């Protein structure tokens, strides 16, 4: 009887270890910058985000901002109480712009065990990080870096709820993070590990309204494969946007919708990552707000800024930081009030 009970307990522990905890949303995206002060003029001066806290190079954290590039290892610009854009000063000019993105959970250790049970490489344990959150880092099969994070009562995010935010920010939510999985194994990983729910897919035969005649006929020849997919996290409306078109040798829905942001777009994640999508209720008002800021006249990438209706029939506007990393404003609903068109092309 004791052996049966012990076996049952062990089986229960084993099953618990396989259970995926809740994934509550995107906590951050971290990008490298060449010049911290120049980037501050963009993320604070134009987009309106305040520095909530800074991790110093000695690994300790301080509330607030203003530290110099020589002092700071990473700076958290607060989008809302649970989401941040994190700037990491580069240590060499050839480093990828994309550092990592964070997924919030209510049980980091359970997520570590879940990923391990799927056969993915994870650290031996969860650690408390500099901001007093429980977290661990890992890479997808294509090499993109991620952080799983669990906020704690001692977390700087929890201790500073309601602080370092004002109305001087046209976008108050990170809607999605855009990345480029480098192989099919990486795509499979996200659907297994994050239990993604795909709700939109495009291919290179699809066009934004009014752009049907902007592409050479040669760009739509050959097999039609999915170019972009949007998939929500299991317990959240935050989502990941995958650019699946790398190596297809043709224009894609994603590239048709955006302008090249220079080395940031080309080099983000070494080809694996990405852009930041920010939710705005009204594109015209958001664009006007940014362009009315004092820093606009000195913004070196003003000529790249534009807004249009995308393949998904939603208004989107593009801004680029000094290193070319794209911040994409997007409205929540389609411009014509109809559902976004959906591709059935395979990956």
C-alpha positions in Angstrom: 0.0 0.0 0.0 2.8 2.4 0.9 4.5 1.7 -2.5 1.2 2.4 -4.3 0.8 5.7 -2.3 4.5 6.7 -3.0 4.0 5.9 -6.7 0.9 8.0 -6.8 2.7 11.0 -5.1 5.6 10.7 -7.5 3.2 10.6 -10.5 1.5 13.6 -9.1 4.7 15.6 -8.8 5.7 14.5 -12.4 2.4 15.6 -13.8 2.6 18.9 -12.0 6.0 19.5 -13.5 4.5 19.1 -17.0 1.8 21.6 -16.4 2.2 25.0 -18.1 1.5 28.0 -15.8 -0.4 31.0 -17.0 1.3 33.4 -19.4 -0.1 36.8 -18.6 1.4 39.0 -21.3 4.5 40.7 -22.7 6.5 42.3 -19.9 9.2 44.1 -22.0 11.3 44.2 -25.1 15.0 45.1 -24.7 17.0 46.7 -27.5 20.6 47.9 -27.8 21.4 51.5 -28.4 24.6 53.2 -29.5 24.1 56.5 -27.8 21.9 56.5 -24.7 21.3 60.2 -24.6 20.2 60.2 -28.3 17.8 57.3 -27.6 16.4 59.2 -24.6 15.4 62.0 -26.9 13.4 59.5 -28.9 11.8 57.3 -26.2 11.2 60.1 -23.7 11.3 63.2 -25.9 9.0 61.9 -28.6 7.2 58.8 -27.3 6.8 60.2 -23.8 8.0 57.3 -21.7 9.8 58.0 -18.4 12.7 56.2 -16.9 11.3 54.0 -14.1 14.5 52.4 -12.9 18.0 51.6 -14.0 20.3 48.6 -13.5 23.8 49.8 -13.0 26.9 48.0 -14.3 27.6 46.6 -10.9 24.2 44.7 -11.1 22.3 46.8 -8.6 19.1 48.7 -9.4 18.1 52.2 -8.7 14.7 53.8 -9.0 14.4 56.6 -11.5 16.7 57.5 -14.4 19.4 59.9 -15.6 22.4 57.8 -15.2 25.1 58.1 -17.8 25.9 55.5 -20.4 29.1 54.7 -18.6 27.1 53.9 -15.4 24.0 52.1 -16.9 23.7 48.5 -17.9 20.0 48.8 -18.8 17.3 51.4 -18.5 13.6 50.6 -18.1 11.2 53.1 -19.8 7.7 52.5 -18.4 4.9 52.0 -20.9 2.4 51.0 -18.2 2.5 49.3 -14.7 3.5 45.9 -16.2 5.3 46.7 -19.5 8.6 48.3 -20.3 10.9 49.2 -23.2 14.4 48.4 -22.0 17.5 50.1 -23.5 20.8 48.4 -23.2 23.9 50.4 -24.2 26.0 48.5 -26.7 29.5 47.4 -26.0 30.5 47.0 -29.6 28.9 48.4 -32.8 28.3 45.1 -34.5 26.0 43.8 -31.8 22.4 43.0 -32.7 19.8 45.6 -31.8 17.4 43.0 -30.3 18.5 41.8 -26.9 15.4 39.9 -25.6 11.7 40.1 -24.9 10.0 39.1 -21.7 6.9 37.1 -21.0 5.1 37.5 -17.6 3.9 34.4 -15.8 2.5 33.8 -12.3 4.9 30.9 -11.7 8.4 31.2 -13.2 9.6 27.9 -11.7 6.6 26.0 -13.2 7.4 27.5 -16.6 11.0 26.5 -16.3 10.0 22.9 -15.5 7.4 23.0 -18.3 10.0 24.0 -20.9 12.4 21.4 -19.6 9.7 18.7 -19.9 9.4 19.7 -23.6 13.1 19.0 -24.1 14.3 22.6 -24.3 17.4 23.9 -22.6 16.7 26.0 -19.6 18.8 27.1 -16.6 19.1 24.9 -13.5 17.0 27.3 -11.4 15.0 30.5 -11.3 16.9 33.5 -10.0 15.9 36.7 -8.3 17.0 39.5 -10.7 18.2 43.0 -10.0 14.6 44.4 -10.0 13.6 41.8 -7.4 11.6 39.7 -9.8 11.9 35.9 -10.3 13.1 35.1 -13.8 15.2 33.0 -16.1 16.6 33.4 -19.6 16.6 31.0 -22.5 16.8 30.9 -26.3 14.4 29.5 -28.8 15.7 26.9 -31.3 16.6 29.7 -33.7 18.7 31.6 -31.2 16.3 34.4 -30.1 16.6 35.3 -26.4 13.7 35.4 -24.0 13.1 36.1 -20.3 10.3 34.5 -18.3 9.5 36.9 -15.4 7.3 36.6 -12.3 6.6 39.9 -10.5 6.9 39.6 -6.7 5.7 41.8 -3.8 9.3 43.2 -3.6 9.5 43.9 -7.3 10.4 47.5 -8.3 7.4 47.2 -10.7 5.0 46.4 -7.8 6.6 49.0 -5.5 6.2 51.7 -8.1 2.7 51.1 -9.4 1.3 54.3 -10.7 4.6 56.1 -10.7 6.8 57.2 -13.6 3.8 57.6 -15.9 2.0 60.7 -17.2 -0.4 61.5 -20.0 2.4 62.6 -22.2 2.6 59.3 -24.0 0.3 58.6 -27.0 0.6 54.8 -26.6 0.0 53.1 -23.2 0.4 49.4 -24.1 2.8 47.1 -25.9 0.5 45.3 -28.2 3.0 42.9 -29.7 6.7 42.1 -30.3 7.8 41.4 -33.8 10.5 38.7 -34.4 11.8 36.5 -37.1 12.0 32.8 -36.2 15.0 31.5 -38.0 13.7 28.0 -38.7 10.6 25.8 -38.4 11.8 24.4 -35.1 11.6 27.9 -33.7 8.0 28.4 -34.9 7.0 25.0 -33.5 8.6 26.0 -30.2 6.4 29.1 -29.7 3.2 27.3 -30.4 4.2 24.5 -27.9 5.9 26.5 -25.2 3.6 29.6 -25.2 0.4 27.9 -26.3 -0.1 30.6 -28.9 -3.5 31.2 -30.5 -3.1 32.3 -34.1 -5.7 34.9 -35.2 -4.2 36.4 -38.4 -1.9 35.3 -41.2 -0.8 36.9 -44.4 1.1 35.9 -47.5 2.8 37.8 -50.4 -0.3 37.8 -52.6 -2.1 40.0 -50.2 -2.0 43.8 -50.4 -2.9 46.8 -48.2 -5.9 48.7 -49.6 -4.8 50.9 -52.4 -1.5 49.2 -52.9 -2.6 46.4 -55.2 -0.6 47.7 -58.1 2.6 48.5 -56.3 4.4 45.2 -56.7 6.1 43.7 -59.7 4.4 40.6 -61.1 7.6 38.6 -60.5 7.1 39.0 -56.7 4.0 36.8 -56.7 5.5 34.0 -58.7 6.4 30.6 -57.2 4.9 28.8 -54.2 2.9 31.0 -51.9 3.9 30.6 -48.2 2.8 32.5 -45.1 4.7 35.7 -44.7 3.5 37.0 -41.4 1.5 35.5 -38.5 -0.1 37.0 -35.4 -0.6 34.7 -32.4 -1.8 35.6 -28.9 -0.3 34.3 -25.7 -2.3 31.7 -24.0 -3.9 33.8 -21.3 -3.4 37.3 -22.8 -4.4 39.5 -25.7 -0.7 40.5 -26.1 0.7 38.7 -29.1 3.8 37.8 -31.1 4.2 38.7 -34.7 6.4 36.4 -36.7 8.0 37.4 -40.0 8.2 34.1 -41.7 9.4 35.4 -45.0 13.2 35.3 -44.5 14.7 33.4 -47.4 11.5 33.3 -49.5 13.2 35.7 -52.0 10.2 37.9 -52.5 8.5 41.0 -51.1 6.3 40.1 -48.1 3.3 41.5 -46.3 5.6 42.8 -43.6 8.1 44.5 -45.8 5.4 46.0 -48.0 3.9 47.6 -44.9 7.1 49.1 -43.4 10.1 51.1 -44.4 13.7 49.9 -43.8 14.9 51.4 -40.5 18.6 51.1 -41.2 20.9 49.0 -39.2 18.4 48.5 -36.4 15.9 46.8 -38.7 18.4 44.9 -40.7 20.5 43.8 -37.7 17.9 43.4 -35.0 18.5 40.1 -33.4 21.0 39.3 -36.1 18.0 38.6 -38.4 15.9 37.2 -35.6 14.2 40.1 -33.9 12.4 42.8 -34.0 10.1 45.7 -33.6 7.8 47.1 -30.9 4.1 47.5 -31.6 2.3 50.1 -29.4 -1.5 50.4 -29.2 -3.0 53.8 -30.0 -6.7 54.6 -30.1 -6.5 57.2 -32.9 -3.6 57.2 -35.3 -4.1 60.7 -36.6 -4.0 62.1 -33.0 -1.0 60.0 -32.0 1.0 61.1 -35.0 0.1 64.7 -34.5 1.0 64.5 -30.8 4.5 63.2 -31.5 5.1 65.7 -34.3 4.1 68.5 -32.0 6.9 67.6 -29.5 9.8 70.0 -29.2 12.2 67.3 -30.1 10.6 66.7 -33.5 12.5 69.4 -35.3 15.8 67.7 -34.4 14.6 64.1 -34.9 17.1 62.7 -37.5 14.7 60.0 -38.8 11.6 62.3 -39.3 11.8 61.5 -43.1 11.2 57.8 -42.4 8.1 58.4 -40.3 4.8 57.6 -42.0 1.3 56.1 -41.4 -0.8 53.9 -43.6 -3.4 51.2 -43.6 -1.7 47.8 -43.6 -2.5 44.4 -45.1 -4.5 43.7 -42.0 -6.6 46.8 -42.8 -5.5 48.6 -39.6 -3.9 52.0 -39.4 -0.2 51.7 -38.4 2.5 54.4 -38.1 6.2 53.8 -38.0 8.9 55.6 -36.0 12.5 54.6 -35.8 14.9 55.2 -32.9 18.4 56.5 -33.7 19.7 53.0 -34.3 16.8 52.1 -36.6 14.7 49.9 -34.2 11.1 50.4 -35.3 8.3 51.4 -33.0 5.0 50.7 -34.7 1.8 52.5 -33.6 -1.3 50.5 -34.4 -5.0 51.1 -34.0 -7.1 48.3 -32.4 -9.7 48.0 -35.1 -9.7 47.8 -38.9 -10.2 51.0 -40.8 -13.1 49.7 -42.8 -14.8 48.0 -39.8 -14.5 44.5 -41.5 -12.5 41.6 -40.2 -8.8 41.5 -41.3 -8.4 39.3 -44.4 -6.9 35.9 -43.5 -4.4 33.9 -45.6 -4.6 30.1 -45.6 -1.0 29.7 -47.0 1.2 27.2 -45.1 4.3 28.1 -43.2 
